[in-house]
Amino acid sequence: MTQETVIFLAREALSVVLLVSAPMLGLGMLVGIIISILQATTQIQEQTLTFVPKIVAVMTAILIFGPWMLTVLTQFTQNLFSELPNFIY
């Protein structure tokens, strides 16, 4: 396996990880910003107030985007296994 092949595989794996994790991170960040604005306007500075809505948002994102994330990961794995003979020299 050449250096270019390893870099290509690492780049593809990182792009799949970023693509799959984006919905959960995005919704968690959006809920965090909304809770922060709510805390700033009401002057309630409770640190534990942000955790439950973020957890609920991330779990909701997993439920909504789960089938799509599984499809992306399955396609990546199938492509990796189908191209495996080409990586071995």
PyMOL commands that set and color helices and strands:
alter all, ss='L'
color gray80, all
select helices_A, chain A and resi 3-42+47-82+84-87
alter helices_A, ss='H'
color red, helices_A
deselect
rebuild
show_as cartoon
